[in-house]
């Protein structure tokens, strides 16, 4: 089991987070849209509302403590920590 952070709950981010949860991982989601986070939060280990482009938000999340971090962009990128 991995500790995973998924940033951005668009179509790709939501699908990815759901699949990673189904595979038995601990998944935290983050998005700047409060309605989106509130709608999805019950599916995941944890959820946060915030603009993850800001360093203080990433520090609050504890981004360095996750095994893997995904960030949804126009062209999705994967970052291993």
DSSP file (Angstrom, degrees, kcal/mol; ACC not computed):
  #  RESIDUE AA STRUCTURE BP1 BP2  ACC     N-H-->O    O-->H-N    N-H-->O    O-->H-N    TCO  KAPPA ALPHA  PHI   PSI    X-CA   Y-CA   Z-CA
    1    1 A X              0   0    0      0, 0.0     2,-0.3     0, 0.0    24,-0.1   0.000 360.0 360.0 360.0 134.9    0.0    0.0    0.0
    2    2 A X        -     0   0    0     65,-0.0    24,-2.3    64,-0.0     2,-0.6  -0.790 360.0-125.4-111.4 154.8    1.3    3.4   -1.0
    3    3 A X  E     -a   26   0A   0     -2,-0.3    64,-1.9    22,-0.2    65,-1.7  -0.908  41.0-176.0 -97.5 116.6    0.5    6.9    0.4
    4    4 A X  E     -ab  27  68A   0     22,-3.1    24,-2.8    -2,-0.6     2,-0.5  -0.939  21.9-159.0-127.2 137.2   -0.5    8.9   -2.6
    5    5 A X  E     -ab  28  69A   0     63,-2.2    65,-2.9    -2,-0.4     2,-0.5  -0.959   7.6-166.9-110.8 128.2   -1.5   12.6   -3.2
    6    6 A X  E     -ab  29  70A   0     22,-2.7    24,-1.9    -2,-0.5     2,-0.5  -0.970   5.5-163.0-116.6 117.8   -3.5   13.5   -6.2
    7    7 A X  E     +ab  30  71A   0     63,-3.1    65,-3.4    -2,-0.5    24,-0.2  -0.878  61.1  32.8-103.0 124.6   -3.7   17.2   -7.0
    8    8 A X        -     0   0    0     22,-3.4     2,-0.2    -2,-0.5    23,-0.2   0.610  62.3-146.4  97.7 110.3   -6.4   18.4   -9.4
    9    9 A X        +     0   0    0      4,-0.2    -1,-0.1     5,-0.1    22,-0.1  -0.300  51.8 127.8-106.8  48.2   -9.8   16.7   -9.5
   10   10 A X  S  > S-     0   0    0     -2,-0.2     4,-2.4     4,-0.0     5,-0.3  -0.010  84.2 -70.5 -77.1-163.0  -10.7   17.1  -13.1
   11   11 A X  H  > S+     0   0    0      1,-0.2     4,-2.1     2,-0.2     5,-0.2   0.930 135.7  41.5 -61.0 -47.1  -11.7   14.0  -15.1
   12   12 A X  H  > S+     0   0    0      2,-0.2     4,-2.9     1,-0.2     5,-0.2   0.943 115.9  48.4 -67.8 -48.0   -8.2   12.5  -15.1
   13   13 A X  H  > S+     0   0    0      1,-0.2     4,-2.6     2,-0.2     5,-0.2   0.898 113.2  47.6 -60.6 -42.7   -7.4   13.3  -11.5
   14   14 A X  H  X S+     0   0    0     -4,-2.4     4,-2.4     2,-0.2    -1,-0.2   0.933 113.8  47.0 -64.2 -46.6  -10.7   11.9  -10.2
   15   15 A X  H  X S+     0   0    0     -4,-2.1     4,-2.5    -5,-0.3     5,-0.2   0.935 114.1  48.0 -60.2 -47.2  -10.4    8.7  -12.3
   16   16 A X  H  X S+     0   0    0     -4,-2.9     4,-2.6     1,-0.2     5,-0.2   0.930 111.7  48.9 -60.3 -47.7   -6.8    8.2  -11.2
   17   17 A X  H  X S+     0   0    0     -4,-2.6     4,-1.9    -5,-0.2    -1,-0.2   0.903 111.8  49.7 -61.0 -42.0   -7.6    8.8   -7.5
   18   18 A X  H  X S+     0   0    0     -4,-2.4     4,-2.5     2,-0.2    -1,-0.2   0.931 112.6  46.8 -62.7 -46.0  -10.6    6.4   -7.6
   19   19 A X  H  X S+     0   0    0     -4,-2.5     4,-1.6     1,-0.2    -2,-0.2   0.906 111.0  51.2 -64.6 -41.9   -8.5    3.6   -9.3
   20   20 A X  H  <>S+     0   0    0     -4,-2.6     5,-2.0     1,-0.2    -1,-0.2   0.869 110.8  49.3 -63.9 -35.7   -5.6    4.1   -6.8
   21   21 A X  H ><5S+     0   0    0     -4,-1.9     3,-2.1    -5,-0.2    -2,-0.2   0.920 107.5  54.1 -66.6 -44.7   -8.1    3.8   -3.9
   22   22 A X  H 3<5S+     0   0    0     -4,-2.5    -2,-0.2     1,-0.3    -1,-0.2   0.813 102.5  59.0 -58.2 -31.0   -9.6    0.6   -5.5
   23   23 A X  T 3<5S-     0   0    0     -4,-1.6    -1,-0.3    -5,-0.2    -2,-0.2   0.408 126.6-100.6 -82.0   3.0   -6.1   -0.9   -5.6
   24   24 A X  T < 5S+     0   0    0     -3,-2.1    -3,-0.2     1,-0.3     2,-0.2   0.618  74.7 140.1  93.4  14.4   -5.9   -0.5   -1.8
   25   25 A X      < -     0   0    0     -5,-2.0     2,-0.7   -24,-0.1    -1,-0.3  -0.519  58.6-114.9 -87.4 157.4   -3.8    2.7   -1.6
   26   26 A X  E     -a    3   0A   0    -24,-2.3   -22,-3.1    -2,-0.2     2,-0.5  -0.847  42.8-169.6 -88.6 114.0   -4.2    5.6    0.9
   27   27 A X  E     -a    4   0A   0     -2,-0.7    18,-1.5   -24,-0.2    19,-1.1  -0.922  16.5-169.9-117.5 128.1   -5.2    8.5   -1.3
   28   28 A X  E     -ac   5  46A   0    -24,-2.8   -22,-2.7    -2,-0.5     2,-0.3  -0.940  13.8-154.7-108.8 136.2   -5.5   12.1   -0.4
   29   29 A X  E     -ac   6  47A   0     17,-2.0    19,-1.9    -2,-0.4     2,-0.3  -0.811   9.5-172.2-109.9 153.6   -7.0   14.5   -2.9
   30   30 A X  E     +ac   7  48A   0    -24,-1.9   -22,-3.4    -2,-0.3     2,-0.3  -0.995  13.5 153.1-144.1 137.4   -6.5   18.2   -3.3
   31   31 A X  E     - c   0  49A   0     17,-1.7    19,-2.0    -2,-0.3    20,-0.1  -0.979  44.5-129.2-157.7 155.1   -8.2   20.8   -5.5
   32   32 A X  S    S+     0   0    0     -2,-0.3     2,-0.7    17,-0.2    19,-0.1   0.611  87.1  89.2 -83.2 -11.7   -8.9   24.5   -5.3
   33   33 A X     >  -     0   0    0      1,-0.2     4,-2.2    17,-0.1     5,-0.2  -0.783  62.0-162.1 -92.1 112.2  -12.6   24.0   -6.0
   34   34 A X  H  > S+     0   0    0     -2,-0.7     4,-2.7     1,-0.2     5,-0.2   0.888  88.9  52.7 -60.9 -42.8  -14.5   23.6   -2.7
   35   35 A X  H  > S+     0   0    0      1,-0.2     4,-2.0     2,-0.2    -1,-0.2   0.905 109.7  49.4 -61.7 -41.6  -17.6   22.1   -4.2
   36   36 A X  H  > S+     0   0    0      2,-0.2     4,-1.8     1,-0.2    -2,-0.2   0.937 113.0  45.9 -63.3 -47.6  -15.5   19.4   -6.1
   37   37 A X  H  X S+     0   0    0     -4,-2.2     4,-2.5     1,-0.2    -2,-0.2   0.928 112.9  49.8 -63.1 -45.4  -13.6   18.5   -2.9
   38   38 A X  H  < S+     0   0    0     -4,-2.7     4,-0.4     1,-0.2    -1,-0.2   0.862 110.7  50.9 -62.2 -35.2  -16.7   18.3   -0.8
   39   39 A X  H  < S+     0   0    0     -4,-2.0    -1,-0.2    -5,-0.2    -2,-0.2   0.852 122.0  30.6 -69.3 -35.5  -18.4   16.1   -3.4
   40   40 A X  H >< S+     0   0    0     -4,-1.8     3,-2.4    -5,-0.1     4,-0.3   0.658  91.3  94.7 -98.8 -18.3  -15.6   13.6   -3.6
   41   41 A X  G >< S+     0   0    0     -4,-2.5     3,-1.8     1,-0.3    -1,-0.1   0.776  75.2  64.2 -52.0 -37.5  -14.0   13.7   -0.1
   42   42 A X  G 3  S+     0   0    0     -4,-0.4    -1,-0.3     1,-0.3    -2,-0.1   0.647  96.4  60.0 -66.9 -12.4  -16.0   10.7    1.3
   43   43 A X  G <  S+     0   0    0     -3,-2.4    -1,-0.3     3,-0.0     2,-0.2   0.616 103.0  59.5 -84.5 -13.5  -14.2    8.4   -1.2
   44   44 A X  S <  S-     0   0    0     -3,-1.8   -16,-0.2    -4,-0.3     3,-0.1  -0.702  84.8-112.5-124.5 165.6  -10.7    9.1    0.0
   45   45 A X  S    S-     0   0    0    -18,-1.5     2,-0.3    -2,-0.2   -17,-0.2   0.885  99.0 -13.5 -59.5 -42.0   -8.4    8.9    3.1
   46   46 A X  E     -c   28   0A   0    -19,-1.1   -17,-2.0     2,-0.0     2,-0.3  -0.975  61.3-159.1-157.3 162.3   -8.3   12.7    3.2
   47   47 A X  E     -c   29   0A   0     -2,-0.3     2,-0.4   -19,-0.2   -17,-0.2  -0.995   4.3-167.6-149.1 146.5   -9.1   15.8    1.2
   48   48 A X  E     -c   30   0A   0    -19,-1.9   -17,-1.7    -2,-0.3     2,-0.6  -0.996  16.1-141.3-138.7 143.2   -8.0   19.4    1.2
   49   49 A X  E     +c   31   0A   0     -2,-0.4     2,-0.3   -19,-0.2   -17,-0.2  -0.903  52.7 107.7-100.4 123.8   -9.2   22.5   -0.5
   50   50 A X  S    S-     0   0    0    -19,-2.0     2,-1.1    -2,-0.6   -17,-0.1  -0.904  73.5 -93.0 174.6 158.1   -6.4   24.8   -1.7
   51   51 A X    >   -     0   0    0     -2,-0.3     3,-2.0     1,-0.1     6,-0.3  -0.750  34.7-165.7 -85.4  99.8   -4.4   26.2   -4.6
   52   52 A X  T 3  S+     0   0    0     -2,-1.1    -1,-0.1     1,-0.3     6,-0.1   0.455  78.2  78.8 -73.7   1.0   -1.5   23.7   -4.7
   53   53 A X  T 3  S+     0   0    0      4,-0.0     2,-0.5     5,-0.0    -1,-0.3   0.584  80.4  85.8 -78.2  -9.8    0.5   26.0   -6.9
   54   54 A X  S X> S-     0   0    0     -3,-2.0     4,-1.7     1,-0.1     3,-0.7  -0.806  77.6-141.9 -95.4 129.4    1.3   27.8   -3.7
   55   55 A X  H 3> S+     0   0    0     -2,-0.5     4,-2.4     1,-0.2     5,-0.2   0.842  99.6  57.7 -59.0 -36.8    4.2   26.5   -1.6
   56   56 A X  H 3> S+     0   0    0      1,-0.2     4,-2.0     2,-0.2    -1,-0.2   0.837 105.1  51.2 -66.8 -30.6    2.6   27.1    1.7
   57   57 A X  H <> S+     0   0    0     -3,-0.7     4,-2.2    -6,-0.3    -1,-0.2   0.922 110.6  48.3 -69.4 -43.8   -0.4   24.9    0.7
   58   58 A X  H  X>S+     0   0    0     -4,-1.7     5,-2.0     1,-0.2     4,-1.6   0.886 111.5  50.5 -63.0 -38.2    2.0   22.1   -0.3
   59   59 A X  H  <5S+     0   0    0     -4,-2.4    -1,-0.2     2,-0.2    -2,-0.2   0.907 109.0  51.5 -65.3 -41.1    3.8   22.5    3.0
   60   60 A X  H  <5S+     0   0    0     -4,-2.0    -2,-0.2     1,-0.2    -1,-0.2   0.885 110.2  49.1 -62.5 -39.2    0.5   22.3    4.9
   61   61 A X  H  <5S-     0   0    0     -4,-2.2    -1,-0.2    -5,-0.1    -2,-0.2   0.832 108.7-127.5 -67.6 -32.1   -0.4   19.1    3.1
   62   62 A X  T ><5 +     0   0    0     -4,-1.6     3,-2.7    -5,-0.2     4,-0.3   0.884  36.0 179.6  81.9  44.1    3.0   17.6    3.9
   63   63 A X  G > <S+     0   0    0     -5,-2.0     3,-1.2     1,-0.3    -4,-0.1   0.761  73.3  61.8 -53.6 -31.2    3.7   16.8    0.3
   64   64 A X  G 3  S+     0   0    0      1,-0.2    -1,-0.3    -6,-0.2    -2,-0.1   0.631  93.6  65.8 -72.2 -12.5    7.2   15.3    1.1
   65   65 A X  G <  S+     0   0    0     -3,-2.7    -1,-0.2    -4,-0.0     2,-0.2   0.531  83.3  92.8 -87.0  -6.6    5.5   12.7    3.3
   66   66 A X  S <  S-     0   0    0     -3,-1.2   -62,-0.2    -4,-0.3    15,-0.1  -0.602  70.6-140.9 -88.6 148.2    3.8   10.9    0.4
   67   67 A X  S    S+     0   0    0    -64,-1.9    14,-1.0     1,-0.2     2,-0.3   0.897  89.4  11.1 -68.6 -41.1    5.2    8.0   -1.5
   68   68 A X  E     -bD   4  80A   0    -65,-1.7   -63,-2.2    12,-0.2     2,-0.4  -0.991  64.4-162.5-141.2 144.6    3.9    9.3   -4.8
   69   69 A X  E     -bD   5  79A   0     10,-2.2    10,-1.9    -2,-0.3     2,-0.4  -0.996   5.1-168.6-130.8 128.5    2.3   12.6   -5.9
   70   70 A X  E     -bD   6  78A   0    -65,-2.9   -63,-3.1    -2,-0.4     2,-0.5  -0.925   2.6-164.8-112.6 140.4    0.3   13.1   -9.1
   71   71 A X  E     -bD   7  77A   0      6,-1.4     6,-1.3    -2,-0.4     2,-0.5  -0.984  15.6-138.0-126.4 122.3   -0.7   16.6  -10.4
   72   72 A X        +     0   0    0    -65,-3.4     2,-0.2    -2,-0.5     4,-0.1  -0.664  37.9 151.9 -80.9 124.8   -3.4   16.9  -13.1
   73   73 A X        -     0   0    0     -2,-0.5     3,-0.4   -65,-0.1   -60,-0.1  -0.728  66.3 -81.9-132.1-176.0   -2.5   19.4  -15.7
   74   74 A X  S    S+     0   0    0      1,-0.3     2,-0.6    -2,-0.2    -2,-0.0   0.925 135.0  31.5 -56.8 -42.6   -3.4   19.8  -19.4
   75   75 A X  S    S-     0   0    0     -3,-0.0    -1,-0.3     2,-0.0     0, 0.0  -0.920 104.0-129.3-113.5 100.8   -0.7   17.2  -20.0
   76   76 A X        -     0   0    0     -2,-0.6     2,-0.3    -3,-0.4    -4,-0.2  -0.152  26.2-167.2 -54.8 140.8   -0.6   15.0  -16.8
   77   77 A X  E     -D   71   0A   0     -6,-1.3    -6,-1.4     2,-0.0     2,-0.4  -0.951  11.7-142.3-128.4 149.2    2.8   14.5  -15.2
   78   78 A X  E     -D   70   0A   0     -2,-0.3     2,-0.5    -8,-0.2    -8,-0.2  -0.932  14.5-171.1-113.0 134.2    3.9   12.0  -12.5
   79   79 A X  E     -D   69   0A   0    -10,-1.9   -10,-2.2    -2,-0.4     2,-0.5  -0.987   8.2-156.8-126.7 124.1    6.3   13.0   -9.8
   80   80 A X  E      D   68   0A   0     -2,-0.5   -12,-0.2   -12,-0.2   -13,-0.1  -0.848 360.0 360.0 -96.6 135.5    7.8   10.5   -7.4
   81   81 A X              0   0    0    -14,-1.0   -13,-0.1    -2,-0.5    -1,-0.1   0.418 360.0 360.0 -98.4 360.0    9.0   11.9   -4.1
